[in-house]
Amino acid sequence: MARHVVFAIGGIIVGLILLTWLPWYITALIIVAAIAIPTTAYLMLDPSQRRRLREQRRRGQLGR
């Protein structure tokens, strides 16, 4: 199984566990932050840096 799929399944499990202990809106904020932080970091890259990152992913040089 691909590494990102394992992380996604683990995140879903952690989210469900948090949902049983915390109010739903706090759990929702944690999930939104977990999505927003990497997205914001990617969008802050220059176009040339994004191009290099895409090229490395395509070549398989980054961890999967």
Phi and psi restraints in degrees (value plus and minus 20) as a CYANA .aco file:
   2 ALA   PHI     -85.7   -45.7
   2 ALA   PSI     130.6   170.6
   3 ARG   PHI     -82.7   -42.7
   3 ARG   PSI     -60.8   -20.8
   4 HIS   PHI     -88.8   -48.8
   4 HIS   PSI     -47.8    -7.8
   5 VAL   PHI     -89.4   -49.4
   5 VAL   PSI     -59.8   -19.8
   6 VAL   PHI     -82.6   -42.6
   6 VAL   PSI     -63.2   -23.2
   7 PHE   PHI     -84.1   -44.1
   7 PHE   PSI     -59.9   -19.9
   8 ALA   PHI     -84.2   -44.2
   8 ALA   PSI     -63.9   -23.9
   9 ILE   PHI     -84.3   -44.3
   9 ILE   PSI     -61.7   -21.7
  10 GLY   PHI     -82.4   -42.4
  10 GLY   PSI     -59.2   -19.2
  11 GLY   PHI     -84.7   -44.7
  11 GLY   PSI     -58.0   -18.0
  12 ILE   PHI     -85.5   -45.5
  12 ILE   PSI     -63.2   -23.2
  13 ILE   PHI     -83.6   -43.6
  13 ILE   PSI     -65.3   -25.3
  14 VAL   PHI     -82.2   -42.2
  14 VAL   PSI     -60.7   -20.7
  15 GLY   PHI     -81.1   -41.1
  15 GLY   PSI     -61.0   -21.0
  16 LEU   PHI     -88.1   -48.1
  16 LEU   PSI     -57.5   -17.5
  17 ILE   PHI     -85.7   -45.7
  17 ILE   PSI     -63.8   -23.8
  18 LEU   PHI     -83.4   -43.4
  18 LEU   PSI     -53.6   -13.6
  19 LEU   PHI     -83.5   -43.5
  19 LEU   PSI     -50.4   -10.4
  20 THR   PHI     -97.4   -57.4
  20 THR   PSI     -45.5    -5.5
  21 TRP   PHI    -118.5   -78.5
  21 TRP   PSI     -53.5   -13.5
  22 LEU   PHI    -131.6   -91.6
  22 LEU   PSI     139.1   179.1
  23 PRO   PHI     -80.9   -40.9
  23 PRO   PSI     133.9   173.9
  24 TRP   PHI     -81.4   -41.4
  24 TRP   PSI     -54.5   -14.5
  25 TYR   PHI     -91.9   -51.9
  25 TYR   PSI     -51.3   -11.3
  26 ILE   PHI     -89.9   -49.9
  26 ILE   PSI     -62.0   -22.0
  27 THR   PHI     -82.0   -42.0
  27 THR   PSI     -61.4   -21.4
  28 ALA   PHI     -83.3   -43.3
  28 ALA   PSI     -59.6   -19.6
  29 LEU   PHI     -84.4   -44.4
  29 LEU   PSI     -59.1   -19.1
  30 ILE   PHI     -84.6   -44.6
  30 ILE   PSI     -63.3   -23.3
  31 ILE   PHI     -85.1   -45.1
  31 ILE   PSI     -63.2   -23.2
  32 VAL   PHI     -83.4   -43.4
  32 VAL   PSI     -60.4   -20.4
  33 ALA   PHI     -85.1   -45.1
  33 ALA   PSI     -58.5   -18.5
  34 ALA   PHI     -84.7   -44.7
  34 ALA   PSI     -47.9    -7.9
  35 ILE   PHI    -106.4   -66.4
  35 ILE   PSI     -59.2   -19.2
  36 ALA   PHI     -93.2   -53.2
  36 ALA   PSI     -56.3   -16.3
  37 ILE   PHI     -83.8   -43.8
  37 ILE   PSI     -71.3   -31.3
  38 PRO   PHI     -85.5   -45.5
  38 PRO   PSI     -54.2   -14.2
  39 THR   PHI     -84.4   -44.4
  39 THR   PSI     -64.5   -24.5
  40 THR   PHI     -83.3   -43.3
  40 THR   PSI     -61.6   -21.6
  41 ALA   PHI     -82.3   -42.3
  41 ALA   PSI     -60.7   -20.7
  42 TYR   PHI     -85.8   -45.8
  42 TYR   PSI     -61.5   -21.5
  43 LEU   PHI     -90.3   -50.3
  43 LEU   PSI     -39.9     0.1
  44 MET   PHI     -99.9   -59.9
  44 MET   PSI     -29.8    10.2
  45 LEU   PHI     -92.7   -52.7
  45 LEU   PSI     130.2   170.2
  46 ASP   PHI     -88.5   -48.5
  46 ASP   PSI     138.7   178.7
  47 PRO   PHI     -77.1   -37.1
  47 PRO   PSI     -56.3   -16.3
  48 SER   PHI     -88.5   -48.5
  48 SER   PSI     -55.9   -15.9
  49 GLN   PHI     -89.0   -49.0
  49 GLN   PSI     -58.5   -18.5
  50 ARG   PHI     -83.1   -43.1
  50 ARG   PSI     -60.4   -20.4
  51 ARG   PHI     -82.9   -42.9
  51 ARG   PSI     -64.1   -24.1
  52 ARG   PHI     -81.7   -41.7
  52 ARG   PSI     -61.9   -21.9
  53 LEU   PHI     -84.5   -44.5
  53 LEU   PSI     -64.0   -24.0
  54 ARG   PHI     -81.8   -41.8
  54 ARG   PSI     -60.2   -20.2
  55 GLU   PHI     -84.9   -44.9
  55 GLU   PSI     -61.7   -21.7
  56 GLN   PHI     -85.7   -45.7
  56 GLN   PSI     -59.6   -19.6
  57 ARG   PHI     -83.7   -43.7
  57 ARG   PSI     -62.5   -22.5
  58 ARG   PHI     -83.4   -43.4
  58 ARG   PSI     -59.8   -19.8
  59 ARG   PHI     -96.9   -56.9
  59 ARG   PSI     -32.5     7.5
  60 GLY   PHI      61.5   101.5
  60 GLY   PSI       1.9    41.9
  61 GLN   PHI    -104.1   -64.1
  61 GLN   PSI     -35.2     4.8
  62 LEU   PHI    -117.4   -77.4
  62 LEU   PSI     133.5   173.5
  63 GLY   PHI     -83.6   -43.6
  63 GLY   PSI     125.7   165.7
